[in-house]
Amino acid sequence: MIAKQKFLSGIILFFIASIFLSSCGIVRTTTDTEVRGVVGSGIASWYGPDFHGNLTANGERYDMNELTAAHRTLPFNTVVQVENLENNKSVVVRINDRGPYVGNRIIDLSRRAAEEIDMISSGTASVRLLLIEEGDRPVTVQNISSRETFTVQIASFERETDAREKAKSIRGAEVVPVTIAGQKVYRVYYGSYRNIDAAHRARRQLADRGIQGFVKQMEN
Protein backbone atom coordinates (compact mmCIF):
# COMPACT_ATOMS: atom_id res chain seq x y z
CA MET A 1 0.00 0.00 0.00
CA ILE A 2 2.80 2.42 0.90
CA ALA A 3 4.63 1.62 -2.34
CA LYS A 4 1.46 2.30 -4.31
CA GLN A 5 1.00 5.68 -2.58
CA LYS A 6 4.62 6.62 -3.37
CA PHE A 7 4.07 5.65 -7.02
CA LEU A 8 0.91 7.78 -7.27
CA SER A 9 2.67 10.70 -5.58
CA GLY A 10 5.49 10.47 -8.13
CA ILE A 11 3.03 10.55 -11.02
CA ILE A 12 1.28 13.61 -9.58
CA LEU A 13 4.58 15.45 -9.10
CA PHE A 14 5.57 14.63 -12.69
CA PHE A 15 2.38 16.16 -14.09
CA ILE A 16 2.72 19.25 -11.89
CA ALA A 17 6.30 19.77 -13.12
CA SER A 18 5.17 19.32 -16.74
CA ILE A 19 2.45 21.95 -16.34
CA PHE A 20 4.90 24.35 -14.73
CA LEU A 21 7.44 24.02 -17.53
CA SER A 22 4.74 24.53 -20.15
CA SER A 23 3.53 27.70 -18.44
CA CYS A 24 7.08 29.06 -18.52
CA GLY A 25 7.20 28.73 -22.28
CA ILE A 26 10.01 26.17 -22.30
CA VAL A 27 9.86 24.04 -25.41
CA ARG A 28 12.05 21.15 -26.54
CA THR A 29 12.59 20.79 -30.25
CA THR A 30 13.79 17.86 -32.31
CA THR A 31 17.36 19.22 -32.09
CA ASP A 32 17.13 19.29 -28.27
CA THR A 33 17.70 23.06 -28.26
CA GLU A 34 16.08 24.74 -25.28
CA VAL A 35 14.02 27.70 -26.43
CA ARG A 36 11.88 30.18 -24.58
CA GLY A 37 8.68 30.10 -26.61
CA VAL A 38 7.15 30.47 -30.04
CA VAL A 39 7.42 33.99 -31.45
CA GLY A 40 5.66 33.50 -34.75
CA SER A 41 4.83 31.30 -37.69
CA GLY A 42 4.30 31.99 -41.36
CA ILE A 43 6.24 32.17 -44.62
CA ALA A 44 10.02 32.57 -44.73
CA SER A 45 11.97 33.83 -47.74
CA TRP A 46 15.68 34.47 -48.31
CA TYR A 47 17.92 37.13 -49.83
CA GLY A 48 21.40 36.74 -51.22
CA PRO A 49 23.87 38.06 -53.85
CA ASP A 50 21.91 41.18 -54.81
CA PHE A 51 22.20 42.46 -51.24
CA HIS A 52 25.59 41.03 -50.25
CA GLY A 53 27.76 43.79 -48.78
CA ASN A 54 24.91 46.29 -48.37
CA LEU A 55 24.20 47.91 -45.02
CA THR A 56 21.60 46.19 -42.89
CA ALA A 57 19.08 48.12 -40.81
CA ASN A 58 21.29 47.91 -37.71
CA GLY A 59 24.34 49.26 -39.55
CA GLU A 60 26.19 46.00 -40.23
CA ARG A 61 27.24 44.80 -43.67
CA TYR A 62 24.99 42.04 -44.93
CA ASP A 63 26.94 38.82 -45.39
CA MET A 64 24.89 36.15 -47.12
CA ASN A 65 27.28 33.51 -45.74
CA GLU A 66 26.44 34.31 -42.10
CA LEU A 67 23.48 32.98 -40.13
CA THR A 68 21.40 36.15 -39.94
CA ALA A 69 17.90 37.26 -40.84
CA ALA A 70 15.54 40.19 -41.29
CA HIS A 71 12.35 40.57 -39.23
CA ARG A 72 9.94 43.49 -39.18
CA THR A 73 9.77 44.04 -35.44
CA LEU A 74 11.92 41.73 -33.31
CA PRO A 75 14.70 43.71 -31.58
CA PHE A 76 18.09 43.61 -33.25
CA ASN A 77 20.40 40.80 -32.09
CA THR A 78 17.46 38.64 -31.04
CA VAL A 79 18.40 35.00 -31.68
CA VAL A 80 15.67 32.69 -32.98
CA GLN A 81 15.46 29.13 -34.17
CA VAL A 82 13.72 28.83 -37.54
CA GLU A 83 12.00 25.49 -38.10
CA ASN A 84 11.04 24.52 -41.64
CA LEU A 85 7.67 22.87 -41.12
CA GLU A 86 7.86 21.23 -44.53
CA ASN A 87 10.95 19.11 -43.82
CA ASN A 88 11.56 19.49 -40.04
CA LYS A 89 15.00 21.06 -40.57
CA SER A 90 15.99 24.00 -38.38
CA VAL A 91 18.60 26.75 -38.15
CA VAL A 92 19.51 29.36 -35.53
CA VAL A 93 19.84 32.95 -36.77
CA ARG A 94 20.42 36.45 -35.37
CA ILE A 95 18.15 39.35 -36.36
CA ASN A 96 20.18 42.22 -37.83
CA ASP A 97 17.90 43.61 -40.55
CA ARG A 98 14.32 44.72 -41.23
CA GLY A 99 11.81 43.08 -43.55
CA PRO A 100 10.47 41.24 -45.44
CA TYR A 101 7.80 43.57 -46.79
CA VAL A 102 6.10 41.16 -49.17
CA GLY A 103 2.68 39.72 -48.39
CA ASN A 104 2.48 37.54 -45.32
CA ARG A 105 6.18 36.71 -45.07
CA ILE A 106 7.52 36.95 -41.52
CA ILE A 107 11.29 36.46 -41.88
CA ASP A 108 13.93 36.90 -44.57
CA LEU A 109 16.87 34.53 -44.13
CA SER A 110 20.44 34.88 -45.30
CA ARG A 111 21.43 32.54 -48.11
CA ARG A 112 23.40 30.31 -45.74
CA ALA A 113 20.48 30.04 -43.32
CA ALA A 114 18.16 29.15 -46.21
CA GLU A 115 20.60 26.44 -47.28
CA GLU A 116 20.62 24.98 -43.77
CA ILE A 117 16.86 24.33 -43.92
CA ASP A 118 16.86 23.37 -47.62
CA MET A 119 14.70 26.17 -49.04
CA ILE A 120 17.01 27.67 -51.67
CA SER A 121 15.25 26.12 -54.67
CA SER A 122 11.73 26.67 -53.38
CA GLY A 123 12.46 30.28 -52.39
CA THR A 124 9.96 30.22 -49.54
CA ALA A 125 8.86 27.81 -46.82
CA SER A 126 6.36 27.55 -44.00
CA VAL A 127 8.26 28.08 -40.76
CA ARG A 128 7.92 28.48 -37.03
CA LEU A 129 10.12 30.89 -35.05
CA LEU A 130 11.25 30.03 -31.54
CA LEU A 131 13.00 32.47 -29.22
CA ILE A 132 16.44 31.44 -27.97
CA GLU A 133 17.95 34.72 -26.77
CA GLU A 134 16.64 38.27 -26.43
CA GLY A 135 18.55 41.00 -28.22
CA ASP A 136 18.99 44.73 -27.71
CA ARG A 137 15.54 45.04 -26.13
CA PRO A 138 13.21 42.61 -24.36
CA VAL A 139 10.92 40.54 -26.56
CA THR A 140 7.33 41.54 -25.80
CA VAL A 141 3.86 40.69 -27.09
CA GLN A 142 4.04 43.89 -29.12
CA ASN A 143 7.27 43.22 -30.99
CA ILE A 144 6.66 39.56 -31.81
CA SER A 145 3.51 40.42 -33.75
CA SER A 146 5.34 41.49 -36.94
CA ARG A 147 3.07 44.53 -36.91
CA GLU A 148 5.20 47.63 -37.01
CA THR A 149 4.65 50.29 -34.39
CA PHE A 150 5.94 53.81 -34.95
CA THR A 151 6.58 56.74 -32.66
CA VAL A 152 8.14 60.19 -32.73
CA GLN A 153 11.48 60.34 -30.94
CA ILE A 154 12.01 63.77 -29.44
CA ALA A 155 15.28 63.30 -27.57
CA SER A 156 17.72 60.81 -26.05
CA PHE A 157 19.66 61.21 -22.79
CA GLU A 158 22.26 59.29 -20.84
CA ARG A 159 20.63 60.29 -17.54
CA GLU A 160 17.05 59.30 -16.72
CA THR A 161 16.44 62.51 -14.76
CA ASP A 162 17.21 64.61 -17.84
CA ALA A 163 14.87 62.53 -19.98
CA ARG A 164 12.03 62.81 -17.47
CA GLU A 165 12.50 66.54 -17.21
CA LYS A 166 12.16 66.82 -20.99
CA ALA A 167 9.13 64.53 -21.09
CA LYS A 168 7.33 66.57 -18.41
CA SER A 169 7.45 69.61 -20.67
CA ILE A 170 5.56 67.83 -23.48
CA ARG A 171 2.11 66.46 -22.75
CA GLY A 172 1.80 62.90 -24.06
CA ALA A 173 5.55 62.20 -24.05
CA GLU A 174 7.06 59.21 -22.25
CA VAL A 175 10.51 57.99 -21.28
CA VAL A 176 11.62 54.59 -22.58
CA PRO A 177 14.92 53.03 -21.45
CA VAL A 178 16.82 51.35 -24.29
CA THR A 179 20.04 49.32 -24.10
CA ILE A 180 22.39 49.87 -27.03
CA ALA A 181 25.68 47.98 -27.21
CA GLY A 182 25.47 47.30 -23.49
CA GLN A 183 24.83 50.94 -22.54
CA LYS A 184 21.45 52.15 -21.32
CA VAL A 185 20.04 55.39 -22.70
CA TYR A 186 16.71 57.08 -22.04
CA ARG A 187 14.66 58.12 -25.04
CA VAL A 188 11.73 60.50 -25.05
CA TYR A 189 8.96 59.20 -27.30
CA TYR A 190 5.69 60.81 -28.31
CA GLY A 191 2.76 58.58 -29.23
CA SER A 192 2.39 55.08 -30.66
CA TYR A 193 1.10 54.61 -34.21
CA ARG A 194 0.26 51.55 -36.30
CA ASN A 195 1.26 53.20 -39.58
CA ILE A 196 4.03 55.56 -40.56
CA ASP A 197 1.70 58.21 -42.05
CA ALA A 198 0.00 58.76 -38.70
CA ALA A 199 3.39 59.11 -37.04
CA HIS A 200 4.48 61.71 -39.60
CA ARG A 201 1.29 63.69 -38.98
CA ALA A 202 2.08 63.73 -35.27
CA ARG A 203 5.64 64.86 -36.02
CA ARG A 204 4.35 67.77 -38.09
CA GLN A 205 1.96 68.77 -35.32
CA LEU A 206 4.83 68.77 -32.86
CA ALA A 207 6.92 70.86 -35.27
CA ASP A 208 4.10 73.42 -35.41
CA ARG A 209 4.51 73.71 -31.64
CA GLY A 210 8.26 74.21 -32.00
CA ILE A 211 9.12 70.65 -30.90
CA GLN A 212 11.56 68.84 -33.17
CA GLY A 213 11.65 65.08 -33.56
CA PHE A 214 11.81 62.24 -36.06
CA VAL A 215 9.71 59.19 -36.85
CA LYS A 216 11.12 55.79 -35.96
CA GLN A 217 10.00 52.21 -35.55
CA MET A 218 9.64 51.56 -31.83
CA GLU A 219 11.11 48.07 -31.76
CA ASN A 220 14.52 48.97 -33.13
SEVO-89357 format. One record per residue: residue number from 1; residue in three letters; y, z, x of N, C-alpha, C, O in turn. Coordinates in steps of 0.001 Angstrom, whole numbers, plus 500000, padded with zeros to 6 digits. Layout:
BEGIN
kolti;kolnu;npy;npz;npx;capy;capz;capx;cpy;cpz;cpx;opy;opz;opx
NUM;ALA;Y;Z;X;Y;Z;X;Y;Z;X;Y;Z;X
...
//
This chain:
BEGIN
kolti;kolnu;npy;npz;npx;capy;capz;capx;cpy;cpz;cpx;opy;opz;opx
1;MET;498791;500000;500827;500000;500000;500000;501260;500000;500862;502205;499257;500598
2;ILE;501261;500842;501894;502424;500905;502796;502628;499581;503503;503761;499125;503653
3;ALA;501529;498953;503945;501623;497655;504628;502199;496608;503704;502994;495768;504124
4;LYS;501794;496659;502430;502301;495691;501455;503795;495875;501250;504534;494895;501164
5;GLN;504254;497143;501169;505683;497420;501001;506474;496920;502194;507561;496368;502029
6;LYS;505929;497112;503421;506616;496626;504625;506728;495100;504601;507752;494532;504981
7;PHE;505650;494445;504144;505652;492977;504071;506725;492487;503106;507482;491568;503418
8;LEU;506783;493121;501914;507776;492726;500910;509194;492984;501413;510099;492185;501173
9;SER;509383;494106;502113;510702;494422;502671;511127;493373;503680;512295;492988;503723
10;GLY;510172;492899;504507;510473;491869;505492;510890;490569;504840;511811;489896;505305
11;ILE;510204;490214;503749;510547;488984;503026;511953;489071;502454;512728;488118;502538
12;ILE;512279;490223;501869;513610;490418;501282;514697;490313;502343;515720;489663;502130
13;LEU;514469;490957;503492;515455;490898;504582;515635;489476;505081;516748;489075;505424
14;PHE;514543;488704;505126;514629;487313;505572;515524;486500;504657;516363;485729;505122
15;PHE;515340;486676;503332;516158;485914;502381;517618;486339;502424;518515;485506;502288
16;ILE;517861;487636;502612;519249;488107;502724;519918;487492;503940;521063;487047;503855
17;ALA;519219;487461;505074;519767;486877;506305;520041;485394;506116;521049;484880;506601
18;SER;519137;484694;505405;519320;483259;505173;520554;482992;504354;521313;482067;504644
19;ILE;520764;483820;503303;521948;483658;502450;523205;483918;503244;524198;483204;503099
20;PHE;523170;484947;504092;524348;485275;504899;524735;484148;505828;525912;483804;505931
21;LEU;523748;483561;506515;524023;482468;507435;524566;481253;506701;525451;480566;507211
22;SER;524049;480983;505516;524530;479845;504745;525972;480046;504342;526768;479107;504377
23;SER;526322;481286;503953;527696;481562;503532;528663;481443;504683;529849;481199;504461
24;CYS;528193;481608;505917;529057;481480;507082;529251;480032;507498;530039;479750;508400
25;GLY;528561;479131;506866;528731;477723;507197;527944;477293;508416;528224;476234;508976
26;ILE;526972;478076;508846;526173;477705;510008;525094;476733;509566;524354;477011;508621
27;VAL;525000;475620;510228;524036;474594;509860;523243;474208;511095;523807;474131;512186
28;ARG;521959;473967;510951;521146;473464;512055;520826;472004;511783;520377;471652;510692
29;THR;521053;471175;512757;520789;469753;512594;519486;469401;513295;518837;470249;513908
30;THR;519119;468127;513188;517865;467689;513791;517901;467783;515310;516849;467836;515949
31;THR;519102;467806;515904;519216;467908;517355;519355;469363;517799;519588;469639;518976
32;ASP;519211;470295;516847;519288;471726;517130;520649;472130;517678;520753;473104;518423
33;THR;521700;471387;517312;523058;471738;517704;523655;472649;516652;523671;472300;515471
34;GLU;524148;473815;517057;524741;474723;516083;526146;474246;515739;526993;474096;516620
35;VAL;526383;474012;514468;527696;473567;514019;528234;474556;513005;527514;475431;512524
36;ARG;529517;474406;512684;530184;475420;511877;530439;474970;510449;531102;475684;509696
37;GLY;529941;473828;510060;530097;473390;508683;530381;471909;508592;530757;471270;509576
38;VAL;530198;471372;507404;530471;469964;507147;531963;469782;506914;532568;470521;506136
39;VAL;532558;468802;507582;533993;468547;507419;534276;467158;506848;535409;466679;506898
40;GLY;533261;466530;506316;533502;465252;505657;532318;464325;505714;531429;464477;506551
41;SER;532312;463363;504818;531297;462314;504833;531915;461050;504266;532813;461106;503427
42;GLY;531428;459912;504731;531990;458635;504303;531584;457528;505257;530503;457564;505845
43;ILE;532459;456547;505404;532165;455379;506239;532835;455505;507605;534029;455786;507700
44;ALA;532048;455293;508658;532573;455265;510025;532675;453823;510494;531861;452976;510129
45;SER;533688;453561;511308;533826;452259;511966;534036;452537;513447;534027;453693;513869
46;TRP;534227;451473;514248;534471;451694;515675;535492;450689;516188;535682;449617;515614
47;TYR;536153;451068;517300;537126;450166;517921;536895;450137;519426;536516;451137;520037
48;GLY;537136;448949;520013;536741;448778;521399;537699;448027;522284;538821;448490;522489
49;PRO;537299;446859;522830;538062;446152;523875;539512;445860;523532;540372;445933;524409
50;ASP;539806;445532;522285;541184;445192;521914;542137;446358;522084;543347;446159;522199
51;PHE;541610;447566;522100;542461;448762;522196;542275;449506;523511;542980;450480;523775
52;HIS;541340;449062;524333;541030;449748;525589;542273;449822;526474;542898;448801;526761
53;GLY;542626;451023;526901;543788;451222;527762;545078;451511;527021;546069;451899;527641
54;ASN;545090;451330;525695;546290;451633;524912;546444;453143;524745;545481;453897;524882
55;LEU;547663;453568;524449;547914;454981;524204;547323;455399;522864;547469;454698;521863
56;THR;546657;456544;522856;546187;457108;521597;547308;457951;520991;548354;458145;521609
57;ALA;547077;458446;519780;548117;459193;519078;548479;460508;519767;549570;461033;519549
58;ASN;547576;461049;520597;547915;462293;521295;548410;462048;522714;548570;462988;523492
59;GLY;548653;460775;523052;549256;460451;524343;548286;460106;525445;548714;459781;526552
60;GLU;546988;460163;525182;546005;459772;526185;545848;458243;526198;546337;457547;525308
61;ARG;545170;457753;527204;544797;456332;527244;543424;456187;526590;542480;456893;526944
62;TYR;543325;455274;525642;542036;455072;524992;541046;454458;525966;541315;453430;526587
63;ASP;539909;455100;526088;538819;454615;526941;537606;454415;526049;537011;455382;525573
64;MET;537243;453166;525826;536151;452881;524891;534806;453373;525409;533824;453385;524666
65;ASN;534751;453781;526688;533508;454264;527277;533376;455793;527223;532404;456360;527723
66;GLU;534362;456444;526613;534306;457896;526439;533877;458226;525010;533966;457383;524117
67;LEU;533419;459441;524804;532978;459870;523476;534149;460494;522717;534292;461716;522658
68;THR;534979;459630;522142;536151;460064;521405;536186;459369;520048;535353;458512;519751
69;ALA;537168;459755;519226;537265;459159;517896;538649;459377;517313;539411;460233;517761
70;ALA;538949;458578;516303;540194;458714;515544;539874;459254;514157;538911;458827;513520
71;HIS;540690;460196;513697;540566;460766;512354;541975;460929;511801;542908;461193;512560
72;ARG;542142;460778;510510;543493;460818;509945;544161;462181;510048;545372;462258;510257
73;THR;543394;463254;509905;544039;464559;509774;543479;465686;510631;544187;466667;510857
74;LEU;542263;465597;511113;541728;466694;511923;542599;466908;513162;543011;465933;513790
75;PRO;542884;468145;513524;543715;468418;514701;543148;467767;515962;541933;467660;516127
76;PHE;544037;467339;516838;543613;466749;518095;542728;467730;518862;542915;468945;518801
77;ASN;541766;467170;519582;540802;467912;520402;539763;468671;519583;538987;469448;520138
78;THR;539742;468453;518270;538639;468965;517464;537367;468210;517874;537391;466992;518051
79;VAL;536273;468935;518019;534998;468324;518398;534075;468309;517177;533828;469350;516568
80;VAL;533577;467144;516829;532689;467019;515672;531420;466276;516055;531403;465457;516974
81;GLN;530380;466581;515333;529134;465827;515462;529111;464797;514343;529302;465139;513176
82;VAL;528880;463545;514694;528830;462456;513724;527370;462065;513527;526702;461626;514464
83;GLU;526883;462229;512302;525493;461899;512001;525437;460592;511215;526031;460480;510143
84;ASN;524731;459618;511745;524522;458357;511045;523430;458590;510006;522263;458774;510352
85;LEU;523815;458580;508743;522867;458885;507672;521874;457759;507429;520911;457923;506681
86;GLU;522112;456614;508065;521228;455470;507862;520052;455443;508835;519031;454805;508579
87;ASN;520220;456164;509982;519109;456179;510954;518878;457561;511580;518035;457715;512465
88;ASN;519641;458572;511108;519493;459964;511562;519886;460191;513015;519574;461243;513573
89;LYS;520562;459232;513641;521062;459431;514999;522410;460140;514938;523136;460017;513952
90;SER;522743;460884;515995;524003;461623;515994;524662;461591;517362;524011;461360;518381
91;VAL;525976;461829;517361;526747;461848;518597;527885;462856;518432;528402;463042;517331
92;VAL;528267;463498;519525;529358;464467;519507;530602;463820;520115;530550;463279;521220
93;VAL;531721;463880;519385;532954;463229;519841;534129;464193;519728;534072;465196;519016
94;ARG;535202;463856;520459;536446;464627;520416;537531;463780;519757;537678;462601;520079
95;ILE;538282;464365;518849;539346;463645;518149;540589;463560;519042;541156;464582;519427
96;ASN;541002;462335;519363;542216;462166;520179;543118;461058;519648;544071;460659;520317
97;ASP;542821;460558;518441;543609;459449;517898;543685;459571;516384;542966;460372;515786
98;ARG;544558;458775;515759;544725;458773;514317;544181;457481;513719;544224;456428;514355
99;GLY;543673;457566;512504;543077;456448;511807;541696;456866;511323;541352;458042;511439
100;PRO;540897;455961;510788;541238;454564;510472;542014;454479;509161;541949;455385;508329
101;TYR;542741;453391;508987;543568;453208;507804;543072;452041;506959;543865;451287;506397
102;VAL;541776;451905;506878;541162;450827;506102;540256;451440;505040;539288;452130;505361
103;GLY;540574;451186;503783;539724;451608;502676;539330;453066;502725;540168;453948;502919
104;ASN;538042;453308;502546;537537;454683;502478;536924;455157;503783;536149;456114;503783
105;ARG;537249;454516;504889;536711;454935;506185;537308;456278;506592;538494;456532;506380
106;ILE;536467;457141;507184;536954;458485;507515;537051;458735;509018;537720;459680;509438
107;ILE;536393;457904;509840;536456;458121;511287;536271;456797;511992;535502;455946;511545
108;ASP;536981;456624;513101;536896;455427;513929;536370;455862;515295;537049;456587;516022
109;LEU;535176;455426;515639;534529;455871;516871;534844;454963;518050;535115;453775;517878
110;SER;534806;455531;519240;534884;454700;520442;533631;453833;520508;532634;454104;519839
111;ARG;533701;452786;521325;532544;451892;521431;531287;452652;521892;530196;452455;521358
112;ARG;531468;453520;522892;530311;454258;523401;529704;455145;522321;528482;455222;522198
113;ALA;530548;455815;521538;530041;456679;520476;529286;455868;519432;528255;456298;518915
114;ALA;529824;454675;519129;529155;453791;518163;527792;453342;518696;526831;453219;517936
115;GLU;527719;453103;519990;526442;452721;520603;525420;453847;520474;524241;453599;520220
116;GLU;525879;455084;520651;524976;456233;520615;524271;456363;519262;523131;456823;519191
117;ILE;524963;455952;518182;524326;456076;516858;523948;454704;516293;523704;454552;515095
118;ASP;523906;453705;517190;523368;452383;516857;524073;451732;515666;523436;451351;514684
119;MET;525414;451611;515773;526165;450958;514696;527090;449852;515217;528011;449425;514521
120;ILE;526836;449396;516443;527665;448327;517009;527530;447041;516193;528537;446448;515805
121;SER;526327;446616;515936;526117;445332;515254;526541;445386;513798;527077;444410;513273
122;SER;526310;446510;513141;526674;446621;511726;528176;446810;511543;528732;446421;510516
123;GLY;528835;447406;512538;530279;447607;512459;530684;448869;511736;531666;449509;512111
124;THR;529951;449237;510714;530220;450464;509963;528897;451163;509649;527822;450574;509769
125;ALA;529000;452418;509249;527811;453179;508862;528226;454364;508000;529341;454872;508113
126;SER;527321;454789;507146;527548;456004;506362;527267;457204;507257;526197;457299;507859
127;VAL;528227;458117;507342;528083;459243;508263;528458;460560;507599;529075;460608;506535
128;ARG;528053;461623;508282;528479;462974;507920;529092;463602;509159;528553;463456;510257
129;LEU;530214;464301;509000;530893;464949;510118;530664;466450;510045;530831;467067;508993
130;LEU;530279;467030;511179;530031;468463;511254;530892;469064;512358;530934;468548;513475
131;LEU;531569;470144;512040;532467;470784;512997;531690;471550;514054;530805;472346;513741
132;ILE;532037;471295;515320;531445;472028;516436;532481;472951;517077;532189;474107;517380
133;GLU;533685;472433;517279;534718;473233;517953;536091;472845;517422;536408;471661;517315
134;GLU;536905;473841;517090;538266;473575;516639;539117;473116;517814;538839;473448;518966
135;GLY;540162;472343;517504;541002;471781;518551;542320;472500;518717;542361;473724;518835
136;ASP;543411;471725;518725;544732;472292;518988;545206;473219;517880;546029;474105;518110
137;ARG;544678;473010;516671;545037;473867;515542;543769;474221;514783;542763;473522;514908
138;PRO;543796;475296;513996;542608;475643;513205;542262;474542;512208;543147;473855;511697
139;VAL;540986;474383;511940;540541;473441;510921;540591;474153;509576;539961;475194;509393
140;THR;541341;473590;508639;541538;474198;507332;541076;473244;506240;540753;472086;506503
141;VAL;541048;473751;505007;540694;472905;503863;541635;471713;503788;541227;470609;503428
142;GLN;542893;471942;504129;543888;470880;504041;543619;469754;505026;543674;468583;504649
143;ASN;543328;470085;506286;543224;469009;507266;541826;468424;507438;541626;467556;508287
144;ILE;540852;468884;506647;539561;468188;506661;539461;467173;505532;538457;466471;505410
145;SER;540499;467094;504709;540418;466254;503510;540626;464772;503799;540337;463936;502943
146;SER;541120;464428;504985;541487;463060;505341;542667;462553;504521;542990;461366;504559
147;ARG;543305;463447;503783;544526;463088;503067;545701;463566;503906;545843;464760;504169
148;GLU;546522;462647;504314;547630;462993;505203;548675;463823;504475;548984;463575;503309
149;THR;549208;464797;505169;550294;465612;504646;551458;465524;505617;551291;465717;506821
150;PHE;552635;465231;505086;553807;465045;505938;554835;466150;505690;554862;466777;504631
151;THR;555667;466364;506689;556735;467336;506582;557935;466835;507385;557858;465809;508060
152;VAL;559032;467565;507301;560191;467274;508139;560308;468401;509157;560511;469560;508795
153;GLN;560178;468050;510434;560337;469059;511477;561804;469143;511851;562429;468149;512220
154;ILE;562336;470346;511749;563768;470556;512009;564005;471039;513434;564984;470652;514072
155;ALA;563106;471883;513931;563297;472431;515285;561986;473014;515789;561028;473183;515034
156;SER;561967;473321;517091;560813;473948;517718;561323;474946;518762;562215;474627;519548
157;PHE;560755;476150;518767;561210;477212;519660;560028;477865;520373;558902;477868;519877
158;GLU;560314;478412;521538;559293;479162;522258;559187;480581;521718;558130;481206;521808
159;ARG;560289;481093;521154;560293;482460;520630;560289;482435;519100;561059;481702;518479
160;GLU;559419;483236;518510;559302;483281;517050;560588;483756;516387;560957;483275;515315
161;THR;561273;484709;517033;562513;485238;516443;563572;484147;516295;564310;484114;515310
162;ASP;563638;483256;517288;564611;482159;517212;564254;481204;516071;565131;480731;515348
163;ALA;562963;480928;515921;562526;480021;514866;562817;480605;513494;563263;479890;512596
164;ARG;562569;481898;513324;562807;482527;512026;564292;482615;511708;564688;482537;510545
165;GLU;565090;482774;512709;566544;482787;512501;567021;481423;512004;567863;481337;511111
166;LYS;566476;480369;512589;566823;479005;512163;566342;478751;510737;567075;478198;509918
167;ALA;565109;479158;510447;564531;478913;509127;565306;479638;508033;565433;479125;506921
168;LYS;565825;480825;508338;566566;481594;507333;567839;480881;506903;568347;481116;505807
169;SER;568353;480014;507762;569608;479327;507449;569395;478084;506583;570359;477458;506143
170;ILE;568128;477729;506340;567825;476521;505561;566847;476891;504453;565681;477184;504719
171;ARG;567315;476876;503235;566458;477250;502110;565292;476258;501979;565495;475045;501943
172;GLY;564075;476795;501911;562895;475941;501798;562202;475686;503120;561130;475081;503151
173;ALA;562802;476145;504226;562197;475945;505549;561191;477053;505827;561303;478152;505284
174;GLU;560207;476763;506674;559206;477753;507057;558880;477623;508533;559086;476572;509140
175;VAL;558373;478698;509097;557986;478721;510509;556470;478586;510602;555727;479314;509944
176;VAL;556023;477642;511429;554589;477416;511620;554269;477503;513113;554772;476702;513901
177;PRO;553433;478473;513505;553034;478554;514923;552039;477458;515258;551109;477206;514491
178;VAL;552226;476808;516391;551353;475714;516820;551011;475924;518295;551893;476210;519104
179;THR;549739;475784;518642;549316;475904;520036;549165;474517;520642;548389;473698;520150
180;ILE;549908;474258;521709;549868;472968;522391;549539;473204;523853;550277;473882;524567
181;ALA;548421;472638;524291;547978;472793;525677;547926;474265;526082;548304;474624;527198
182;GLY;547460;475104;525175;547298;476512;525468;548555;477349;525310;548506;478566;525488
183;GLN;549683;476727;524978;550944;477457;524827;551376;477429;523370;551381;476373;522737
184;LYS;551737;478590;522839;552152;478676;521445;553651;478414;521318;554463;478980;522050
185;VAL;553993;477549;520375;555391;477296;520038;555554;477522;518542;554571;477568;517803
186;TYR;556797;477662;518103;557084;477958;516710;557980;476854;516142;559145;476715;516515
187;ARG;557401;476083;515236;558116;474957;514657;558705;475332;513303;558132;476116;512546
188;VAL;559850;474755;513025;560499;474953;511732;560279;473693;510909;560794;472626;511245
189;TYR;559512;473818;509829;559196;472704;508957;559938;472852;507628;560268;473952;507187
190;TYR;560184;471697;507012;560807;471695;505689;559956;470848;504756;559879;469629;504912
191;GLY;559320;471490;503789;558580;470771;502760;557213;470293;503196;556882;470274;504382
192;SER;556417;469899;502188;555083;469338;502395;554910;468197;501407;555044;468388;500198
193;TYR;554608;466996;501930;554610;465794;501097;553327;464994;501312;552834;464873;502434
194;ARG;552795;464449;500212;551550;463696;500263;551734;462253;500704;550753;461574;501007
195;ASN;552970;461774;500745;553197;460420;501255;554450;460406;502109;555348;461229;501934
196;ILE;554496;459467;503026;555562;459436;504026;556918;459088;503431;557949;459511;503955
197;ASP;556933;458316;502336;558206;457949;501704;558919;459179;501158;560134;459313;501302
198;ALA;558161;460076;500530;558761;461300;499996;559329;462155;501126;560387;462766;500978
199;ALA;558627;462194;502246;559111;462964;503394;560404;462367;503945;561314;463100;504332
200;HIS;560484;461043;503979;561712;460401;504477;562885;460658;503528;564021;460813;503975
201;ARG;562615;460702;502236;563689;461018;501287;564221;462430;501531;565428;462665;501480
202;ALA;563315;463357;501793;563727;464730;502084;564534;464796;503373;565510;465541;503470
203;ARG;564117;464006;504369;564859;463983;505638;566280;463479;505436;567225;464016;506014
204;ARG;566427;462445;504612;567771;461912;504352;568639;462922;503604;569836;463036;503863
205;GLN;568027;463646;502681;568766;464679;501956;569229;465785;502889;570339;466298;502753
206;LEU;568378;466149;503835;568771;467140;504834;569907;466612;505702;570848;467340;506017
207;ALA;569810;465333;506090;570858;464725;506924;572198;464741;506208;573238;464937;506836
208;ASP;572176;464534;504883;573421;464586;504105;574047;465972;504136;575250;466129;503926
209;ARG;573217;466974;504401;573707;468358;504506;574024;468734;505955;574360;469881;506249
210;GLY;573911;467754;506853;574205;468003;508257;573051;468615;509029;573250;469164;510112
211;ILE;571826;468524;508475;570653;469098;509123;569781;467967;509648;569271;467161;508870
212;GLN;569610;467906;510951;568837;466834;511564;567357;467212;511664;567009;468379;511849
213;GLY;566506;466211;511538;565077;466438;511648;564344;465112;511705;564968;464052;511660
214;PHE;563034;465164;511801;562240;463936;511810;560944;464168;511041;560455;465294;510945
215;VAL;560404;463092;510498;559192;463154;509707;557982;463155;510630;557938;462400;511602
216;LYS;557009;463992;510334;555785;464036;511121;554612;464398;510232;554777;464983;509162
217;GLN;553434;464042;510691;552210;464447;510003;551937;465900;510371;551967;466254;511549
218;MET;551675;466737;509384;551563;468170;509637;550387;468538;510531;550485;469475;511324
219;GLU;549280;467817;510414;548071;468237;511107;548060;467945;512589;547179;468430;513299
220;ASN;549015;467162;513085;548968;466873;514520;550085;467558;515274;550185;467416;516493
//
